[in-house]
Amino acid sequence: MSNYKLYTKKGDDGKTGLLSGKRVNKHHIRVKAYGTVDELNAWVGMIRNFKIDKKTENTILDIQNELMTMASQLADDTSYELTKLVKTLEPIDDENVKKLEDQIDLINNELPELKNFVIPGGNIVVSYVHLARCTCRRAERLITELNEIENVPHIIIAYINRLSDFLFILSRKLARDHEVEEVKWSPKKK
């Protein structure tokens, strides 16, 4: 049995440590940003619990690894290059964004053209993808808010933006795969 204790009691004062060792409030915008990326990762992980094709499952697992890297980059308040952990990680880069774009294009080419908004739901896995997409958009808002006061690498903002697009197209793919009719939003006119 391990002597390692999970709790440190260091956060009992409402502060947490960034990778540099600096202590900040747990409600600091940086903590909100990487905490929401962590929440997003949990929602994305839920998608893997359902019947999906192996290629999609592998793509989702790649995304989860990239989200772990992104959260680590966001937890680094030292210009994203000085702390030991971040130095050992392959940072999010243009290739990660390109992979998402390629997946979006591949899936989109297999689906009927969409001219309306889609009302989320109809199937549990599709609903989880929409929850992940909404969490992704919240993470994007917090990351761009952080960027207003501290420099966030542009590629992180591009990646999180593209990921929400991927999650939307994934919801459409999984609706098709599970033979769920997409409910198009048709606003009532006055």
VOGU-3710 file (C-alpha; in Angstrom, 3 decimals, decimal comma):
1> msnyklytkk> 0,000/0,000/0,000  1,271/3,478/-0,911  2,196/6,128/1,663  1,232/8,813/-0,857  -1,496/11,135/0,406  -3,837/12,626/-2,158  -4,702/15,621/-0,018  -2,133/18,312/0,770  -4,343/20,822/2,620  -2,559/23,588/0,659
11> gddgktglls> -5,826/24,605/-1,003  -7,755/25,017/2,209  -7,164/28,782/2,060  -8,932/29,079/-1,329  -5,701/29,251/-3,325  -4,040/26,832/-5,713  -0,577/26,567/-7,212  0,251/27,185/-10,846  3,090/25,239/-12,487  5,539/28,032/-11,619
21> gkrvnkhhir> 4,686/27,575/-7,949  2,861/30,886/-7,750  -0,288/30,719/-5,583  -3,486/32,249/-6,977  -7,146/32,283/-5,978  -9,074/29,234/-7,129  -11,408/31,590/-8,975  -8,525/33,222/-10,931  -9,323/33,416/-14,655  -6,354/31,142/-15,465
31> vkaygtvdel> -7,694/28,461/-13,110  -11,189/28,863/-14,572  -9,755/28,427/-18,080  -7,777/25,243/-17,451  -10,456/23,922/-15,093  -13,047/24,241/-17,846  -10,710/22,458/-20,263  -10,558/19,661/-17,663  -14,367/19,612/-17,485  -14,500/19,500/-21,288
41> nawvgmirnf> -12,139/16,524/-21,244  -14,510/14,688/-18,906  -17,473/15,316/-21,236  -15,431/14,205/-24,246  -14,485/11,067/-22,305  -18,183/10,306/-21,784  -18,579/10,007/-25,550  -16,161/7,068/-25,588  -18,509/5,121/-23,272  -21,008/4,635/-26,085
51> kidkktenti> -21,112/2,564/-29,231  -19,007/4,487/-31,739  -16,701/3,386/-34,514  -13,061/2,669/-33,669  -11,708/5,532/-35,811  -13,900/8,059/-33,979  -12,942/6,527/-30,636  -9,236/6,919/-31,496  -9,787/10,515/-32,633  -11,550/11,292/-29,362
61> ldiqnelmtm> -8,726/9,739/-27,340  -6,215/11,882/-29,280  -8,323/14,943/-28,470  -8,389/14,014/-24,779  -4,592/13,812/-24,744  -4,412/17,186/-26,489  -6,800/18,678/-23,927  -4,533/17,417/-21,119  -1,614/19,155/-22,829  -3,639/22,326/-23,315
71> asqladdtsy> -4,682/22,397/-19,651  -1,016/22,015/-18,674  -0,047/24,868/-20,983  -2,774/27,051/-19,487  -1,636/26,168/-15,938  1,835/27,471/-16,829  1,984/31,181/-16,054  5,610/31,553/-17,195  5,198/32,263/-20,906  4,441/28,608/-21,704
81> eltklvktle> 8,050/27,573/-21,990  9,890/27,626/-18,688  8,361/25,075/-16,321  9,714/21,542/-16,273  6,403/19,819/-17,070  5,538/21,995/-20,048  9,082/21,709/-21,426  8,596/17,936/-21,718  5,224/18,167/-23,505  4,667/18,540/-27,217
91> piddenvkkl> 2,655/21,774/-27,192  -0,555/22,216/-29,135  0,514/23,253/-32,629  -0,712/23,856/-36,182  -0,709/20,113/-36,880  -3,272/19,511/-34,109  -5,543/22,154/-35,635  -5,038/20,694/-39,128  -6,006/17,209/-37,894  -9,264/18,608/-36,528
101> edqidlinne> -9,952/20,444/-39,784  -9,289/17,266/-41,777  -11,709/15,322/-39,578  -14,355/18,050/-39,891  -14,045/18,038/-43,686  -14,098/14,247/-43,891  -17,242/13,933/-41,761  -18,971/16,940/-43,302  -18,543/15,526/-46,812  -20,503/12,423/-45,741
111> lpelknfvip> -23,467/14,367/-44,309  -26,365/16,168/-45,957  -25,990/19,934/-46,201  -27,333/21,786/-43,191  -29,246/25,025/-43,681  -30,780/25,354/-40,192  -29,588/25,182/-36,624  -30,042/21,775/-35,000  -31,909/21,386/-31,725  -29,650/19,260/-29,459
121> ggnivvsyvh> -30,893/15,856/-28,322  -32,584/12,778/-29,701  -30,023/10,288/-28,436  -27,891/10,096/-25,298  -24,476/10,047/-27,009  -25,506/12,876/-29,353  -26,636/14,845/-26,298  -23,277/14,267/-24,595  -21,477/15,555/-27,673  -23,598/18,720/-27,520
131> larctcrrae> -22,775/19,120/-23,812  -19,082/18,794/-24,713  -19,529/21,376/-27,491  -21,164/23,859/-25,094  -18,415/23,309/-22,517  -15,852/23,806/-25,282  -17,401/27,178/-26,133  -17,273/28,174/-22,452  -13,609/27,149/-22,301  -12,992/29,263/-25,395
141> rlitelneie> -14,638/32,296/-23,758  -12,512/31,888/-20,632  -9,293/31,343/-22,603  -9,910/34,473/-24,684  -10,727/36,384/-21,480  -7,390/35,212/-20,026  -5,713/36,323/-23,259  -6,899/39,884/-22,602  -4,730/40,108/-19,478  -1,986/37,542/-20,127
151> nvphiiiayi> -0,636/36,265/-23,425  -2,118/32,914/-24,474  -0,546/31,287/-27,531  -2,796/31,940/-30,530  -2,705/28,262/-31,475  -4,526/27,328/-28,246  -7,339/29,726/-29,135  -7,467/28,368/-32,696  -7,493/24,771/-31,450  -10,348/25,265/-28,967
161> nrlsdflfil> -12,352/27,113/-31,619  -11,856/24,309/-34,140  -12,643/21,684/-31,518  -16,125/23,122/-30,984  -16,683/22,892/-34,759  -15,499/19,279/-34,672  -17,845/18,461/-31,796  -20,786/19,931/-33,700  -20,056/17,869/-36,815  -19,434/14,815/-34,613
171> srklardhev> -22,937/15,237/-33,133  -24,352/15,143/-36,653  -22,267/12,077/-37,568  -23,335/10,189/-34,463  -26,970/11,138/-35,061  -26,647/9,587/-38,507  -24,759/6,531/-37,179  -27,465/5,931/-34,553  -30,280/6,641/-37,026  -31,526/9,636/-35,067
181> eevkwspkkk> -33,449/12,280/-36,968  -31,933/15,736/-36,606  -34,530/18,231/-35,464  -33,963/21,444/-37,365  -34,748/24,688/-35,595  -37,478/26,604/-37,405  -38,127/29,833/-35,508  -41,743/30,898/-35,338  -42,423/34,129/-37,148  -44,634/36,878/-35,740
//
